[in-house]
């Protein structure tokens, strides 16, 4: 009788990376015990060294297997109801902003994420937080950072709209702070990678279990950095990346700005050729497996929509409210509210799902 085939890096490369299912979340990189899996500037993981055939990378990849029902039971104590089918489990929905005007001035929208995570750090819910900033010598190319203070969190504020293998930062945090409780902020695919780590019987579960608070961001598409920022923005349109102070996607438009000056403004649909291929298989718009989900959709300008999902998410959120670091109102009291979040969530679920062994009810297999 033939022995079962080992599921190792070569298998993952063949099944996920080669057919463009990879989201460049960085979970495989974080899982590697000998640090031979590395990120590349082409938004793909690569191996540089001797593989020890442990299989942790393969069994931690959310594109191989994602048992959403099991994850929801573990995180929330139940699976989503029919009413929550499009958005995932929700304990409370709010429109939120930071009460600190300095944080709001450097934030993408309302400063809610920075303020909530900074509060979690200050109150000991977490000891270190992994968030996504930019490379020091290559502005706007994303890179994960480990932060332990508000000042350090602020250097990673604002959206980048390209993927930077952010989950890989968990390995750095775990190695540098062996006993620390970790916080994490990431896009839906990165949250999925984190949750796959936590639940995979053959994956690096201990690493995933170190994360005590996961804040997920709304995301419809992520773009290829080289193609969009280097080739299109900087080379074709002659906009030096150093001039850009903010990148934004609102109301179907992609804009670049420096202070009040608009450097570029065009329909986001014109950027279809720059979308990371794996995004075309993603069905999660509002980070359904996070403790707290945050995004501008549904709230007025200067505020963000916050979906509180888990018990720890609710505890941290209420603590931040009580401490006065954020202010909130029910999302049902603002327009367009949760209805627009549901609409975009349903639209993203029209994407053809990648082939995975185990997925939640109602989500199709390719």
C-alpha positions as CSV (number, residue, x, y, z in Angstrom):
1,X,0.0,0.0,0.0
2,X,1.5,3.3,-1.0
3,X,2.1,5.8,1.7
4,X,0.1,9.1,1.6
5,X,1.8,12.0,-0.3
6,X,3.5,14.6,2.0
7,X,1.8,18.0,1.7
8,X,4.7,20.4,1.8
9,X,5.8,23.6,0.3
10,X,6.1,22.1,-3.2
11,X,2.5,21.0,-2.9
12,X,1.3,24.4,-1.8
13,X,3.2,26.1,-4.6
14,X,1.5,23.8,-7.1
15,X,-2.0,23.9,-5.7
16,X,-2.2,27.5,-4.6
17,X,0.6,29.8,-5.8
18,X,0.9,28.6,-9.4
19,X,-2.9,28.8,-10.2
20,X,-3.1,32.3,-8.7
21,X,-5.2,31.4,-5.7
22,X,-2.6,32.9,-3.4
23,X,-3.7,36.1,-1.6
24,X,-0.1,36.8,-0.3
25,X,-1.5,36.8,3.2
26,X,1.8,35.6,4.6
27,X,0.4,32.7,6.7
28,X,2.8,30.2,5.1
29,X,5.7,32.5,5.7
30,X,4.7,32.8,9.4
31,X,4.3,29.0,9.7
32,X,7.8,28.1,8.5
33,X,9.9,26.9,11.5
34,X,13.2,27.3,9.7
35,X,12.5,30.7,8.1
36,X,13.2,29.6,4.5
37,X,9.9,30.9,3.1
38,X,10.1,34.6,2.3
39,X,8.0,37.3,0.7
40,X,8.9,38.6,-2.8
41,X,8.3,41.9,-4.5
42,X,6.0,40.0,-6.9
43,X,3.5,39.4,-4.1
44,X,4.2,35.7,-3.9
45,X,6.0,33.6,-1.2
46,X,9.2,31.9,-2.3
47,X,11.6,29.4,-0.7
48,X,15.2,30.3,-0.2
49,X,16.8,27.4,1.7
50,X,16.3,23.8,2.6
51,X,12.6,22.7,3.3
52,X,12.4,20.4,6.3
53,X,9.1,18.8,5.0
54,X,7.1,19.7,8.1
55,X,4.0,20.7,6.1
56,X,3.1,23.5,8.4
57,X,2.9,26.0,5.5
58,X,0.5,23.8,3.5
59,X,-1.8,23.0,6.4
60,X,-1.9,26.6,7.5
61,X,-3.0,28.0,4.1
62,X,-6.6,29.3,4.1
63,X,-6.8,28.6,0.4
64,X,-6.3,24.9,1.0
65,X,-8.9,24.5,3.7
66,X,-11.1,26.9,5.6
67,X,-13.6,25.4,8.0
68,X,-15.7,28.5,8.5
69,X,-18.5,26.9,10.5
70,X,-15.9,25.4,12.9
71,X,-14.1,28.7,13.2
72,X,-17.3,30.6,13.9
73,X,-18.3,28.1,16.6
74,X,-14.8,28.5,18.2
75,X,-14.8,32.3,18.0
76,X,-18.4,33.2,18.5
77,X,-20.0,30.2,20.1
78,X,-22.4,29.8,17.2
79,X,-22.5,29.9,13.4
80,X,-24.1,32.8,11.5
81,X,-27.9,33.0,11.2
82,X,-29.8,33.3,7.9
83,X,-30.0,37.1,8.5
84,X,-26.2,37.2,8.9
85,X,-25.5,35.1,5.9
86,X,-23.9,38.0,3.9
87,X,-21.9,39.7,6.7
88,X,-21.1,36.9,9.3
89,X,-21.9,36.9,13.0
90,X,-22.6,40.4,14.4
91,X,-23.1,41.2,18.1
92,X,-23.4,45.0,17.4
93,X,-23.1,47.4,14.6
94,X,-21.9,51.0,15.1
95,X,-20.7,54.1,13.4
96,X,-17.5,55.1,15.2
97,X,-14.7,57.7,15.3
98,X,-11.7,58.4,17.5
99,X,-12.1,61.2,20.0
100,X,-8.5,62.2,19.5
101,X,-8.3,64.8,16.7
102,X,-4.5,64.1,16.2
103,X,-5.2,60.5,15.5
104,X,-8.1,61.4,13.1
105,X,-5.8,63.7,11.2
106,X,-3.3,60.9,10.3
107,X,-5.9,58.1,10.0
108,X,-7.5,56.8,6.8
109,X,-11.0,57.7,7.9
110,X,-11.9,58.0,11.6
111,X,-8.9,56.7,13.6
112,X,-11.1,54.0,15.1
113,X,-8.7,51.1,14.4
114,X,-5.7,53.0,15.8
115,X,-7.6,54.1,18.9
116,X,-9.1,50.7,19.7
117,X,-5.9,48.8,19.3
118,X,-4.0,51.5,21.3
119,X,-6.6,51.1,24.0
120,X,-6.2,47.3,23.9
121,X,-2.4,47.8,24.4
122,X,-2.8,50.2,27.2
123,X,-5.3,48.1,29.2
124,X,-3.4,44.8,28.7
125,X,-5.8,43.0,26.4
126,X,-2.7,42.6,24.2
127,X,1.0,43.3,24.7
128,X,2.1,43.7,21.1
129,X,0.2,44.5,17.9
130,X,1.1,43.5,14.4
131,X,-0.1,46.1,11.9
132,X,0.9,47.1,8.4
133,X,3.1,50.1,7.6
134,X,5.4,50.9,4.7
135,X,9.0,50.1,3.9
136,X,11.3,52.8,5.0
137,X,13.1,53.1,1.6
138,X,10.1,52.2,-0.6
139,X,7.1,54.3,0.3
140,X,3.7,52.7,-0.1
141,X,5.0,49.1,-0.4
142,X,3.5,47.4,2.7
143,X,5.4,45.8,5.5
144,X,4.3,44.3,8.8
145,X,5.4,46.0,12.0
146,X,5.3,45.0,15.6
147,X,4.0,47.9,17.8
148,X,3.6,48.3,21.6
149,X,2.5,52.0,21.8
150,X,0.2,54.6,20.2
151,X,3.1,56.3,18.6
152,X,4.3,53.1,17.0
153,X,0.7,52.3,15.8
154,X,0.4,55.7,14.2
155,X,3.3,55.0,11.9
156,X,1.2,52.2,10.3
157,X,-2.0,54.3,10.0
158,X,-3.7,54.6,6.6
159,X,-4.6,52.0,4.0
160,X,-2.1,50.8,1.4
161,X,-4.5,48.9,-0.9
162,X,-1.7,46.4,-1.7
163,X,-0.9,43.1,0.1
164,X,2.2,42.8,2.2
165,X,2.1,39.3,3.7
166,X,1.1,40.9,7.0
167,X,0.5,37.6,8.8
168,X,4.2,36.9,8.5
169,X,4.7,39.6,11.1
170,X,3.2,37.3,13.7
171,X,6.3,35.1,13.6
172,X,8.5,38.1,14.3
173,X,6.3,39.2,17.2
174,X,6.2,35.7,18.7
175,X,10.0,35.3,18.4
176,X,10.7,38.7,19.8
177,X,8.2,38.6,22.6
178,X,7.8,34.9,23.5
179,X,5.1,35.3,26.2
180,X,3.2,38.3,24.8
181,X,-0.5,38.4,23.9
182,X,-0.7,39.6,20.4
183,X,-3.1,41.8,18.5
184,X,-3.5,41.8,14.7
185,X,-5.0,44.2,12.1
186,X,-5.4,42.8,8.6
187,X,-7.5,42.4,5.5
188,X,-10.1,39.6,5.2
189,X,-7.7,37.1,3.6
190,X,-5.1,37.7,6.3
191,X,-7.8,37.2,9.0
192,X,-8.7,33.9,7.3
193,X,-5.0,32.9,7.4
194,X,-4.8,33.7,11.1
195,X,-8.0,31.7,11.8
196,X,-6.7,28.8,9.8
197,X,-3.6,28.8,11.9
198,X,-5.7,28.6,15.0
199,X,-7.8,25.7,13.9
200,X,-5.7,23.5,11.7
201,X,-4.8,20.2,13.4
202,X,-1.7,19.9,11.3
203,X,-0.8,23.6,11.2
204,X,1.1,26.0,13.5
205,X,-1.7,26.3,16.0
206,X,0.4,27.7,18.8
207,X,1.2,30.8,16.7
208,X,-2.4,31.4,15.9
209,X,-3.5,31.0,19.5
210,X,-1.1,33.8,20.5
211,X,-3.4,36.3,18.9
212,X,-6.0,37.5,21.4
213,X,-7.6,40.4,19.4
214,X,-8.0,40.5,15.6
215,X,-9.3,43.6,13.9
216,X,-10.3,43.0,10.3
217,X,-10.6,45.7,7.6
218,X,-13.3,45.9,4.9
219,X,-11.7,45.0,1.5
220,X,-13.1,44.5,-2.0
221,X,-9.8,44.2,-3.9
222,X,-6.1,44.5,-3.3
223,X,-3.7,45.6,-6.1
224,X,-0.3,44.6,-7.3
225,X,2.2,47.1,-6.0
226,X,4.7,47.0,-8.9
227,X,2.0,47.2,-11.6
228,X,-0.2,49.9,-10.0
229,X,2.2,52.1,-8.1
230,X,5.5,51.7,-10.0
231,X,4.3,51.1,-13.6
232,X,1.0,53.0,-13.7
233,X,1.2,55.8,-11.1
234,X,4.9,56.6,-11.1
235,X,6.1,55.7,-14.6
236,X,3.1,56.2,-16.8
237,X,1.5,59.2,-14.9
238,X,4.7,60.7,-13.6
239,X,3.5,61.0,-10.0
240,X,6.5,60.3,-7.6
241,X,5.4,58.1,-4.8
242,X,7.1,60.4,-2.3
243,X,4.5,63.1,-3.1
244,X,1.5,60.9,-2.2
245,X,0.2,61.4,1.3
246,X,-3.0,59.4,1.0
247,X,-4.4,56.6,-1.1
248,X,-8.2,56.2,-1.1
249,X,-11.0,54.3,-2.7
250,X,-14.5,55.8,-2.1
251,X,-17.7,55.6,-4.0
252,X,-16.1,53.6,-6.8
253,X,-13.2,56.0,-7.4
254,X,-9.5,55.6,-6.8
255,X,-7.7,58.8,-5.6
256,X,-4.2,59.9,-4.6
257,X,-3.7,63.1,-2.7
258,X,-1.2,65.4,-1.0
259,X,-2.9,67.5,1.5
260,X,-5.8,69.2,-0.3
261,X,-4.3,68.6,-3.7
262,X,-5.7,65.7,-5.8
263,X,-2.9,64.0,-7.7
264,X,-5.0,61.4,-9.4
265,X,-8.8,60.6,-9.5
266,X,-10.3,57.9,-11.7
267,X,-12.9,55.1,-11.6
268,X,-11.6,52.1,-9.7
269,X,-13.1,49.9,-12.4
270,X,-10.3,51.2,-14.7
271,X,-7.7,49.4,-12.5
272,X,-9.0,45.9,-13.0
273,X,-5.8,44.7,-14.7
274,X,-3.8,45.7,-11.5
275,X,-5.9,43.6,-9.1
276,X,-4.1,40.8,-7.4
277,X,-5.3,37.6,-9.1
278,X,-6.2,35.8,-5.9
279,X,-8.7,38.6,-5.1
280,X,-11.0,37.3,-7.9
281,X,-11.6,34.2,-5.8
282,X,-12.2,35.9,-2.4
283,X,-15.7,36.1,-1.0
284,X,-15.1,38.0,2.2
285,X,-15.7,41.7,2.1
286,X,-16.1,42.6,5.7
287,X,-13.6,40.4,7.5
288,X,-16.2,38.0,8.7
289,X,-13.9,36.0,11.0
290,X,-12.4,38.9,13.0
291,X,-13.2,40.0,16.5
292,X,-14.0,43.5,15.3
293,X,-14.5,44.5,11.7
294,X,-13.9,48.1,10.5
295,X,-14.5,50.0,7.2
296,X,-15.8,53.3,5.9
297,X,-18.6,51.7,4.0
298,X,-22.0,52.5,5.5
299,X,-20.9,55.5,7.7
300,X,-20.7,59.3,7.0
301,X,-17.4,60.9,6.1
302,X,-15.0,61.0,9.0
303,X,-16.7,58.0,10.7
304,X,-16.3,54.2,10.2
305,X,-18.6,51.3,10.4
306,X,-17.6,48.9,13.2
307,X,-19.1,45.4,13.4
308,X,-18.4,43.8,16.8
309,X,-18.4,40.0,16.4
310,X,-16.8,38.1,19.4
311,X,-17.0,38.3,23.2
312,X,-13.4,39.7,23.4
313,X,-14.2,42.2,20.6
314,X,-17.2,43.4,22.5
315,X,-15.3,43.7,25.8
316,X,-12.5,45.7,24.1
317,X,-15.0,47.9,22.2
318,X,-17.1,48.7,25.3
319,X,-13.9,49.4,27.3
320,X,-12.7,51.8,24.7
321,X,-16.1,53.6,24.8
322,X,-16.1,53.7,28.6
323,X,-12.5,55.1,28.5
324,X,-13.6,57.9,26.1
325,X,-11.1,57.0,23.4
326,X,-13.8,56.4,20.8
327,X,-17.4,57.7,20.3
328,X,-20.1,55.7,18.6
329,X,-23.7,55.7,17.5
330,X,-25.8,52.7,16.3
331,X,-25.1,52.0,12.6
332,X,-28.9,51.9,12.2
333,X,-29.0,55.6,13.0
334,X,-26.9,56.6,10.0
335,X,-27.2,56.3,6.2
336,X,-26.6,54.2,4.2
337,X,-25.8,52.0,7.2
338,X,-25.5,48.2,7.3
339,X,-27.6,47.8,4.1
340,X,-24.6,49.0,1.9
341,X,-22.2,46.7,3.8
342,X,-24.6,43.8,3.1
343,X,-24.9,44.8,-0.6
344,X,-21.1,44.9,-1.2
345,X,-20.7,41.7,0.8
346,X,-23.2,39.9,-1.4
347,X,-21.5,41.3,-4.5
348,X,-18.2,39.9,-3.4
349,X,-19.7,36.5,-2.7
350,X,-20.5,36.3,-6.4
351,X,-16.8,35.6,-6.9
352,X,-16.1,32.0,-7.8
353,X,-14.7,30.4,-4.6
354,X,-11.3,28.6,-4.8
355,X,-11.3,24.9,-4.5
356,X,-11.1,24.1,-0.8
357,X,-11.9,21.0,1.2
358,X,-14.2,22.6,3.8
359,X,-16.1,25.8,3.6
360,X,-19.1,27.3,5.3
361,X,-22.7,26.5,4.1
362,X,-23.9,28.7,1.3
363,X,-20.4,29.3,-0.2
364,X,-19.8,27.5,-3.4
365,X,-16.9,25.4,-4.6
366,X,-15.3,26.0,-7.9
